[in-house]
Amino acid sequence: QQPVQSPQAVILREGEDAVINCSSSKALYSVHWYRQKHGEAPVFLMILLKGGEQKGHEKISASFNEKKQQSSLYLTASQLSYSGTYFCGTVTTGSARQLTFGSGTQLTVLP
Amino acid sequence: EPEVTQTPSHQVTQMGQEVILRCVPISNHLYFYWYRQILGQKVEFLVSFYNNEISEKSEIFDDQFSVERPDGSNFTLKIRSTKLEDSAMYFCASSLGRQEAFFGQGTRLTVV
């Protein structure tokens, strides 16, 4: 059961902020965020383990609400290089290590 | 920096033929995965492999698929009798544990 991502697409101007959400109907062990540029492999951004932690990576941060089985990715002061498709991947508590991806959010940053 | 390498980068095969996609995971990683991405769609889990056996597989991974770790470095995905709908980008990934998975650059499989 794949996680649900929203929105499906975001268009913003350089310097603007964006939030991408990911939710699961199952209890999660971890949430992984990846970014994929067209024609390339997904690139790991960060992982959040259950415990409700928040992590940051330059101007990209994420939170994980374990009780709600939700995670959000925050992109602040977006740059052109942020354009791509963002996938959340989840590992459920009942799964050994299967990483299941959501459908992705297409982020386009315009100059 | 260590990376996951996949060969070939592009494979064209006729329907019904067998293909083997190859991957060299990061050397100290213990868990190996195959994912597939049909053009324009999301990345889909196929199978995970640990300790020389399949640990999990999806409903996509039916009898036409098999995986093998023939030696200490390679990890292969075999598709026995390819169908047109098998055309996709196939990504291999590896991880040390229940942590981040690192992806290879993928093999684009085109079935004609």
Contacts between the chains, C-beta under 8 A, distances in Angstrom:
chain1	res1	chain2	res2	distance
A	2	B	42	7.5
A	29	B	98	6.7
A	30	B	98	6.5
A	32	B	100	6.3
A	32	B	101	7.4
A	34	B	103	8.0
A	36	B	43	7.6
A	40	B	105	7.1
A	41	B	91	5.9
A	41	B	103	4.1
A	41	B	104	6.2
A	41	B	105	5.1
A	41	B	106	5.5
A	42	B	43	6.2
A	42	B	91	7.3
A	42	B	103	5.2
A	43	B	103	7.5
A	44	B	100	4.5
A	44	B	101	7.1
A	44	B	102	6.6
A	44	B	103	7.9
A	47	B	99	6.3
A	47	B	100	5.2
A	87	B	42	6.7
A	87	B	43	6.1
A	89	B	43	7.9
A	89	B	101	7.9
A	91	B	98	6.2
A	95	B	56	6.6
A	96	B	48	7.0
A	96	B	50	7.4
A	96	B	55	5.0
A	96	B	56	5.9
A	96	B	98	7.9
A	97	B	31	5.6
A	97	B	48	5.6
A	97	B	50	7.4
A	97	B	55	6.8
A	97	B	56	7.2
A	97	B	95	7.2
A	97	B	97	7.7
A	97	B	98	5.2
A	98	B	45	5.7
A	98	B	48	5.7
A	98	B	56	4.5
A	98	B	58	7.8
A	99	B	33	7.1
A	99	B	45	6.4
A	99	B	93	8.0
A	99	B	101	5.8
A	100	B	45	5.5
A	101	B	35	7.8
A	101	B	42	5.4
A	101	B	43	4.5
A	101	B	44	7.2
A	101	B	45	7.2
A	102	B	42	6.7
A	103	B	41	7.7
A	103	B	42	4.6
A	104	B	42	5.1
A	104	B	43	7.9
